[in-house]
Amino acid sequence: MTDAAFFVERTQLAWTRTVLSLVIVAALMVRLGYESGAPSVGWVIGGADAMLAGALWLREDRLRHGRRTSSRALRLLAVATLLNAVAGGALALGL
């Protein structure tokens, strides 16, 4: 079998790993919110991560039917990663 035959499967696995990582980050943000004394901030960021993970998981299921990944989804994921980094840093430093 050629390498091109595994392209779709590798793409699906990559999106699955991305969704799983967002769910883990959501749980860690909630925990960090409680530890830093700002549970509402942790819940807001964690909830947004969980909703984004759910949306990506539903989108990943549609990718099996030959759809391509949009640049909008990739930009949204990049913004979410940046916001998680900033919020996590702020919560960890107690700001």
Sequence and secondary structure as in RCSB ss.txt:
>XXXX:A:sequence
MTDAAFFVERTQLAWTRTVLSLVIVAALMVRLGYESGAPSVGWVIGGADAMLAGALWLREDRLRHGRRTSSRALR
LLAVATLLNAVAGGALALGL
>XXXX:A:secstr
  GGGGHHHHHHHHHHHHHHHHHHHHHHHHHHHHHHT HHHHHHHHHHHHHHHHHHHHHHHHHTTT    HHHHH
HHHHHHHHHHHHHHHHHHT 
